[in-house]
């Protein structure tokens, strides 16, 4: 199973701060979804959108790192795990699909840093 990161975990700074040690496999475009930000905190979420894709990174992880990711994502209370079994991919999405909001500035900075670190064009942010 591979973890698809599309938010703050794209940033090495954020992963170091949270002691999350996952190994990059490759950049990846998750088709059929788009990124959005939701109330109450402006955190990133994914929602289905047939004509969109979300750029991100696939990472290898072990059970210890998965527990760290779960803690960071406040699983299962705030985020849930979604599995795309035929692609062997897991990602986190919000349990409650609240109203859209402006992006949390700290999270947005991590996402932008992560795009730069992984050579993901910033123009693909809102494809």
C-alpha positions, 0 to 999 in steps of 0.5 A: 500500500502506498500513501498519497500525500496532497496536503501538508505532508508534501513538505519535508519540513512538516514531516520532520517536525512531526517525525513522519519518516516516509519514503518517496516513490514518485510524483502522482496525479490522482485522477477523478478528484480535486482539492478543496479547503473546508471549515472550520480550519481551512484544512485540505480535503479531496472530493470527487470530480470526474474532470479533475486531478490532484497532484501529489506524491506517493510514499511507502510507509510501514505500520509505525509511520502509519500510526504517526500519520493517523495521529497527525491527521486525527484519524478517525475523528477528523479524517478517514482513510480512503483506499483505491485498492486496484491502485494500491493507494491510501489517502486521508479525506475529511469525515465531514464535508463542511462548507468550503473555506479559504486555505489555512495559511500555514497548511497552504505554505506547506503545500506550496513548499511541497510542490516546490520540493517535489518539482510539481508545477504550482500552476497545477494547484487548481487544475 
